[in-house]
Amino acid sequence: MISEYFDDWVVKEEFSQEFISLWGGWLGREECYKLDEVTEVEWERFNQLVRLLHSEYEIYAVNLENETIDKLEDLDKYFPTYEEDMNRGQMNFTTIIIPSLNAVLAETWDFTYILYHKNIGTVETLKPLIKNSNLFSFSD
């Protein structure tokens, strides 16, 4: 499974990117202060998105630090607390594979996730879940 999505644990370049964020687009320099004002309730929206994905799709957790992939069964054991999340590094960010959509969802810096996909239909399929999580999606 790993070779379908990753080269050396980096998502393959052949995947397109859709960005999922608390905001409808990139924050400009004058809006960067918003990053420091994100509340735990706002942060939880990303976990809500993963819960919705888990309720509709079989998903796999990617552990970049240990270079493993495991079927995600118990979300409560998987999610870090708000405090843990604010202090973890990129190797421990949330990364999941959604095989039926041929997609990868990866947490990045600045309260943004990237949906790596090969078909724009994947984005359209997930837009209701993104919206139900009170998040926004956009592409460059």
C-alpha positions as CSV (number, residue, x, y, z in Angstrom):
1,M,0.0,0.0,0.0
2,I,2.8,2.4,0.9
3,S,4.2,2.6,-2.6
4,E,0.9,3.7,-4.1
5,Y,1.0,6.9,-2.1
6,F,4.5,7.6,-0.9
7,D,8.1,7.7,-2.2
8,D,10.4,7.6,0.8
9,W,7.5,8.5,3.1
10,V,6.7,11.7,1.1
11,V,3.4,11.8,-0.8
12,K,4.1,11.3,-4.5
13,E,4.3,14.3,-6.7
14,E,1.5,12.9,-9.0
15,F,-1.1,13.8,-6.4
16,S,-2.9,17.1,-6.6
17,Q,-3.4,19.2,-3.5
18,E,-6.5,20.7,-1.9
19,F,-5.9,22.7,1.3
20,I,-8.3,22.4,4.3
21,S,-8.2,25.2,6.8
22,L,-10.0,27.2,9.4
23,W,-10.0,30.0,6.9
24,G,-11.2,30.3,3.2
25,G,-7.7,31.0,1.9
26,W,-4.2,31.8,2.9
27,L,-3.7,34.3,5.6
28,G,-1.9,37.4,4.5
29,R,0.8,39.0,6.6
30,E,-1.7,41.3,8.2
31,E,-3.8,38.3,9.3
32,C,-1.1,36.1,10.7
33,Y,-2.2,37.1,14.3
34,K,-5.2,34.8,13.8
35,L,-2.8,31.8,14.1
36,D,-2.1,32.8,17.7
37,E,-5.8,33.1,18.5
38,V,-7.0,29.6,17.5
39,T,-9.0,28.1,20.3
40,E,-9.2,24.5,21.3
41,V,-12.8,24.4,19.9
42,E,-11.6,25.6,16.5
43,W,-8.7,23.1,16.5
44,E,-11.1,20.3,17.3
45,R,-12.8,20.9,13.9
46,F,-10.0,18.9,12.2
47,N,-10.6,16.0,14.5
48,Q,-14.3,16.2,13.7
49,L,-13.3,16.0,10.0
50,V,-11.3,12.8,10.7
51,R,-14.3,11.4,12.7
52,L,-16.6,12.0,9.8
53,L,-14.1,10.4,7.4
54,H,-13.8,7.4,9.7
55,S,-17.6,7.0,9.8
56,E,-17.8,6.8,6.0
57,Y,-14.5,5.3,4.9
58,E,-11.9,2.7,5.9
59,I,-8.8,4.8,6.8
60,Y,-5.3,4.1,7.8
61,A,-3.0,6.0,10.1
62,V,0.5,6.8,8.8
63,N,3.2,7.1,11.4
64,L,6.1,8.9,9.7
65,E,8.4,8.6,12.6
66,N,8.1,4.8,12.8
67,E,7.4,4.4,9.1
68,T,4.3,2.3,9.7
69,I,0.7,2.2,8.5
70,D,-2.1,0.8,10.6
71,K,-5.9,0.6,10.1
72,L,-7.4,3.3,12.2
73,E,-9.9,1.7,14.6
74,D,-10.0,3.7,17.8
75,L,-10.0,7.4,17.1
76,D,-9.9,8.3,20.8
77,K,-6.5,6.6,21.2
78,Y,-5.3,8.1,18.0
79,F,-6.0,11.8,18.6
80,P,-3.6,13.9,20.6
81,T,-4.9,16.3,23.2
82,Y,-4.8,20.0,22.3
83,E,-1.8,20.5,24.5
84,E,0.1,17.6,22.9
85,D,-0.8,18.8,19.4
86,M,0.5,22.3,20.1
87,N,3.9,20.9,21.1
88,R,4.5,18.1,18.6
89,G,6.7,18.2,15.5
90,Q,6.0,17.5,11.9
91,M,7.0,13.8,12.1
92,N,4.0,13.3,14.5
93,F,1.4,15.3,12.6
94,T,-1.8,13.5,11.6
95,T,-1.5,11.7,8.2
96,I,-4.1,9.3,7.0
97,I,-4.7,7.3,3.9
98,I,-8.2,6.9,2.5
99,P,-7.8,4.0,0.0
100,S,-11.3,4.0,-1.5
101,L,-10.7,7.6,-2.6
102,N,-7.1,7.1,-3.5
103,A,-6.2,10.0,-1.2
104,V,-4.0,11.1,1.7
105,L,-5.0,13.7,4.3
106,A,-2.0,15.2,6.0
107,E,-1.8,17.8,8.8
108,T,0.7,20.6,8.2
109,W,1.7,23.8,10.0
110,D,-0.6,26.8,10.5
111,F,-3.8,24.9,11.1
112,T,-3.9,23.5,7.6
113,Y,-4.4,20.0,6.3
114,I,-3.6,19.0,2.7
115,L,-5.8,16.5,0.9
116,Y,-3.6,14.8,-1.7
117,H,-5.7,13.3,-4.5
118,K,-5.7,12.1,-8.1
119,N,-9.2,13.0,-9.0
120,I,-11.1,16.3,-8.5
121,G,-14.1,14.1,-7.7
122,T,-12.5,13.2,-4.4
123,V,-12.6,16.9,-3.4
124,E,-16.2,17.2,-4.4
125,T,-17.1,14.0,-2.5
126,L,-15.4,15.3,0.7
127,K,-16.7,19.0,0.5
128,P,-19.9,18.2,2.6
129,L,-17.7,16.6,5.3
130,I,-15.4,19.5,5.3
131,K,-18.3,22.0,5.5
132,N,-19.9,19.9,8.3
133,S,-16.7,20.3,10.2
134,N,-16.9,24.1,9.9
135,L,-13.7,24.1,7.8
136,F,-12.9,25.5,4.4
137,S,-11.1,24.0,1.3
138,F,-9.3,25.8,-1.4
139,S,-6.5,25.2,-3.9
140,D,-3.7,27.4,-5.2
